Amino acid sequence: MSDLETARANVRSVCIATKTDFGAHTVTFQPLLTRQSEDRLVTECWEIQGQKWLFLAVCDGIGGCYASQNVAANLPGRIRDGLVGVLEKIVQKPLNRGNVVEAEPSISTMLVEVVLAFDDNIGQALRDICPRPRRLSPEQRESLIEEHKDIILSAYNATTLSAALVNVTHGFMWAIGVGDSTIAIGNYAFKCPASYSKYLFKFLPWSGETDFNVLAKRIKKPPYMSAEPSVKFVDLQPYRSKHPVLTIFTDGVDNVVDDKWVFRPGSPSGADPCEVVSKLLQFEMDPSLEELLGHHIEPRWSRSEGNKAVDILGNLVGGTSADRLKMVLDQDRLVDEDPVSGLYIDDVSIIVYEISS
């Protein structure tokens, strides 16, 4: 086996990749073996009123995986229930091109309400088990954390959400986004009174390097964050003849494309990650893309596996360069915090779905 094939196999061995029976391709990649990926993916296919629906989502966990895991495991079912409820109220069932104008605002509103209610439930679950954190004795606090770790960490951790609800039958899509500097699911240190940071979150063994005494002094009139999603309806029908591809990915892709912490320290590429990913999906490679990334690209990087998400990942982290593929797995460089000699790769997760499929 050549150096390139060995490097390719080693990169593939640390990926978690899937191909669903309805055509969604996914990959999650975190090369540092001592770090658990905090990303979680959702690929669900539903039949509702005789029509095919998809719910595809990437949850980018922040500070831990509990919030992203909670969202991935429990939010899809609530969205499905909400969707069924809206569709049952349509006068002329089922959903079609004649009544989508009536149904679209109701589905969009439902998505906002379900996400907000889901986040509210995270906070309520925390308050139910710990209504007065200031009154906890050290023994009570330790017992509470041990017994209700999942609830507490789901509230303390945060996650973004990038998702698509797709009616495949007619080509309708609702794009859903949660996540910026003031919007996230979870992150209740910024949504609860300061007493939760000072008397509970501070004592979590997984709380990182946060100075909770300083944070508590700044929390005066919470909440400072919201989980309200942006929702946009897109009619995919006009694009069907062009064989559109839906791609959802975490900002780990942005990190690799920008490249200032990977192969070109201190010299960010300034490239648009969406444009780069779009070009990587093409059968014929744009020479300018190879120049931008700094290595040669192989369109079907995953070879016989035929996973388009793995194709994108493999070409981002080294393409046909054995040296670069080896570099992204160099554990010494991955733990080195020096901005020049070190190498930082955030969790990378990608979902690819061909709409025409």
N, C-alpha and C positions, 0 to 999 in steps of 0.2 A: 504494500500500500504506500503511495507517495505521501510526501509531507503534507500536501494540500488535502488529500483525502483523509488523512489522519486528523488534521486540524478541523476539517469540516465535520467529521464524525464526533470529535470531542465537543465542538460547539453544540451540535445537535443533541448530545447526551445530557446537557444541562437545560435543555428546553422542555417545557411542557406544552405539547401540541396536540390538537384534535381536529378531526374532520367529521362533521355531523352528517347524518343521512339525508338532510335537506340542503346540504351544500355550503354550510358555514365553515370556514377555516380559521383556526385560532392558534396563537402561540403566546407563551409567557416566558420571559428570559431574565434571569438574575445570575450573572456569572460568579459572584462572590459566594462561595459555598457556605460560609458561616452566616449569611444573611438570608432570611426568608422573604420571598417576594410578598409585598403587601397588596398587590393587585389581585382582583378577582373578576372573572368573566362570566357572562350569562349568554347562553344560546338556547332559546326555547322556541318551539314551534307549536302553535295551537290551531285547532279547527273549531271555529265558532260560526254557527249558523251556516254550515257547509262551506265556509271560506277559510283560506289558509292565512294565518297571521304569524309573524315572527316578532320576538322581543330579543334584541341583541344589545348587550351592555358591557361596558368596561368600567369597573370601579377602581379608582386609584387611591389606595389606602395611604393615610398620612399618620405617622406616629405609631403604627401598628396595623394589624390586619383585622381587628375585631369589627370595626365599623364596616369595612368593605365586605367582609364575610357575611355580616348580618344583612346588608343590602342585597347582596347576590343571592342569598338563600331565601329571603322572605319578601322582598319588594315585588318580584315578578308575579307572584300569585295574587297580590293585592291589586296590581294593575290589571291582570286578567279579569278578576272579579268586577273591577270598576268598568272595564270595557264591556263586559257582558251586560252590565246594568244599563249602560248608555245605549247599546245596540237594541236592547229589548224595548226601549222607549221610542225608537224610530217608527213613524207611522207606517211607511211602506218598507217592510223588511224584505230581504236583508239589505245591508249597505251596498250601494251601487253609485254609478256616476250621476244618477238623477237626484239622489238624496244626500250626497256627501256634503253639499253646501250647508244643509241643515245639521248634519251630524258632526262636522269638523270642529266647530267651536265647543260643542259639548264634550267631545273626546279630549280636546286640548285643556279645557277647564278641569276635567276629571284627572288628567295626568298631574296637573299642578296640585290639586287638592290631595291626591293620594300620596305624593312625595312629601308634602308638608305634614300631612297626618302621620306618615311613617316616622318622620324626624321628631314630631311632637311625642309620639309614643316612646321613642328612645329616652327622651327627657323625663317623661312621666314614669317610666319603669325605674329610672334612677331615683326620682323623688319618692316613689312608693317604698323602696327598700331603705332609703336614707332621707327622711324628711327634715332632719335637723343634724347635719354633720358636725356642728359646733359642740354638740352634747356627747359625742362619741368618746368613750374611754379608749386608751390604746388597745386594750384587749378586745373591745367591741369592734373597733375599726379593723383590726387584723382578721377577726372572724368574719366580718362583713365582706371584706375583700376576697377572702378565701372561698366563701360560700356563693358570692354573686359576682365572680370575676367577669363573666361574659357580659352582664348588664353594665357593670361599671366601665369596662374597657370599650364597649360599644358606644358609650356616651363620651368617654374621654378621647378616644381615637376619632379621626375624621376620615371622610372619603369624598372624592368627587364622583360624579356620575355622568358618563357620556353614553347615550342610549338611542336606539331607534325602534319604534313600534311600526311595523310594516304590514299592510294588507297586501299580500302578494297577489291575490286574485285580481285586484283592480289596479294595483300600482299606487297605493296611497301610503305616505310615510309621515310619521310625526317624529321629529328629532328633538331629543330631550337633553338638556345640559344643566348640571349643577356643579359649580366650582369656580371660584376666583378668590380674591383676598378677603371677601366678606361673605361668601356663600359656600357652605359645605354641609353635608349630612354628618351629624355628630358634632364633635368639637365643643362639648358642653362646658368646657372651662370658660368659654366666651358667651355662653347663653344662660348660665346659672349664676346665682349670687356668689360673691367671692368666697364665702364660707366653704363651698365645695372644693375650691382649689386649695385653700389653706388647711382644711381639716380632713380631706379625703384624697383628692388627686395627688397631693404632695407625697403621700405615703405609698403610692403604687410602686411596686418593684420594677415596673416597665415604663416609668414616666420620663426617662431620658434626662437631659440636662436643664430642663426648664427651672427657672428660679421662681417658685410659686409664691414666695413672700412678696417679690416685686409684682408679679402678676396680680395677686390678690389686692394690692393697693391700687391697681389701675382699674379694677372692675368696680365701677360705681353704679351704673344703671344698665345692667344687661337686659336683653341680649344685644350683643354687638355683631352677631352673625345671623344669617338666615339660611334656610335650605330651599328657598323658593326657586324652582327651576325655570329656565327659559324653554319654551316649547314653540316649534315652528312646523307648520304643515307644508309638505312638498308633494305635488302631484308628479309622480314619476313617469306617467304615460308619455309625455312628449320626448322623454329621453330613451325609451325602450329600444328604439331602432339603433341606438348607439351603444347598446350593451353596457349600461352603467354598472359600476362596481361600488358597493357600499363598504367603506373602510372606517373602522373606529379604532383609535389607539390612544395610549396614555402619553404623558409628556416625557416619558423615557425615550420615545422616538425623537422628540424635539432635542433632547440632550445629546443623542448620538449625531443627529443632523447638524446641530450647532457646532459640535465637535471640540469646543474649547477645553473640555475635561477628558477628552478621549485621545485622538490622534494628533491634534494640533493645539496644544496648550497655549492659552492666551491669545489665540487668533481665531475667534469664532467665524463660522462661514457666513452667517447672516441669511442663510437660505430658508425658504418657506418649507416646513416639514410636509405640509399637504401636497405641495407641488412635487417634492422629491418622492414621496410615497406613490403619487399618481404615476410618475414616470417609471418607477420600479415595477409597476404592474403591466407595463407595455411589453410586447413580445420582442420588439426591436429597441435596443438601448440607445439612448441619446448620449453621444460622446461627451457632451458638456456635463452630464451627470457623473460620469466616471472621473472627469477632471475635478468636479466639485468634491466628490467623496475621497479622491486620492487613490483609488484602486479600481481594478477591472471588475466588471459585473457579469454574472451569469444569470440570464433571465429565469431559468428553472433551477434555481440554486438547490432546491430540495430533491431534485432528480425524480426518481420513481415514486417518492412519497406524494408528489403533486400537491403540496400544501402551499397555497399562495401567501399565507401569513409568514410561514417559515422562509419562503423565497425573499420576502421583503426584509426580514430580520437578518438573514444570512448576508444579503448584499449590503446592508447598512454597516454591519460590524466587520466586514473584511472582504466580501465577495470572493474573488479567486486568489487573494493574497494569503498564503499560508502564514506569513509572519504576522499579519494583523489578526488573523483568526486565533493564532496562538497568544498574541498579546492580550486580547480581551479576556482570556482565561488565566492570565498570570496572577496568581493569588497574592504574591508579594506586592505587585504594583497596585492591585485593587484595594489593598489595605493601607497603602502609602498615601498619606494626606498631603504630601508636597504637590503643589499645583503643576510642577514641571515633570517630576519623575513619577508621580502617581497617576492613577487611572481611575476615573469615577464613572460608573455606568448605573444609572437609576433603573428601577424595575421597568421592563419594556413589555407591553402587552398589546396585541393586535388582533382584530377580527376582520376578516374579509368575506364578503358575500356578494356573488354576482346576481344582481336583481333579475336578470333575464332567466336565471335558472329556476 
